[in-house]
């Protein structure tokens, strides 16, 4: 995992999403990391097709009322 976190650190400007989660775009996909603002402890790489599926999931929640998700 350290190799992947280092790759994320060489990507673009990271953006804080909240709850210790950051996102950064590397030119193709996005890295989601859990960190304390200085050190990434976990990393998930999402290719464009995965980001698209996540967006579709969130949109379906919005269409269905969200079950409290958007409150």
C-alpha positions in Angstrom: 0.0 0.0 0.0 2.9 2.4 0.7 3.7 2.5 -3.0 0.2 3.5 -3.8 0.1 6.2 -1.2 3.3 7.6 -2.5 1.8 7.7 -6.0 -1.1 9.6 -4.7 1.3 12.1 -3.1 2.8 12.8 -6.5 -0.6 13.5 -8.0 -2.5 16.8 -8.1 -3.7 19.0 -5.2 -5.6 16.9 -2.6 -9.0 18.1 -1.4 -10.4 17.5 2.0 -13.9 15.9 1.9 -14.4 15.6 5.7 -14.1 12.9 8.4 -10.4 12.5 7.6 -11.0 11.7 4.0 -9.1 13.3 1.1 -9.4 13.0 -2.7 -6.9 13.7 -5.4 -7.1 13.3 -9.2 -4.0 11.8 -10.8 -4.9 12.5 -14.4 -7.0 9.4 -14.9 -8.8 8.3 -11.8 -9.0 9.5 -8.2 -7.4 8.4 -5.0 -9.4 8.4 -1.8 -7.3 8.4 1.3 -7.9 8.2 5.1 -5.4 10.4 6.9 -4.7 12.8 9.6 -3.8 15.6 7.2 -0.2 14.6 7.1 0.0 10.8 6.8 -2.2 8.6 4.7 -3.1 5.4 6.5 -5.4 3.9 3.8 -5.8 4.4 0.1 -8.4 3.4 -2.5 -7.8 4.0 -6.2 -11.0 4.5 -8.3 -10.8 4.3 -12.1 -13.3 6.4 -14.1 -15.7 3.5 -14.5 -15.8 3.1 -10.7 -16.3 6.8 -10.1 -19.2 6.7 -12.7 -20.8 3.8 -10.8 -20.4 5.6 -7.5 -22.1 8.7 -9.0 -24.9 6.5 -10.3 -25.4 5.0 -6.8 -25.5 8.5 -5.2 -28.0 9.7 -7.8 -30.2 6.7 -7.2 -30.3 7.5 -3.5 -31.3 11.1 -4.3 -34.1 9.8 -6.6 -35.4 7.4 -4.0 -35.4 10.0 -1.2 -32.0 9.0 0.1 -33.3 7.2 3.3 -31.9 10.2 5.3 -28.6 10.2 3.5 -29.0 13.8 2.3 -30.2 15.3 5.5 
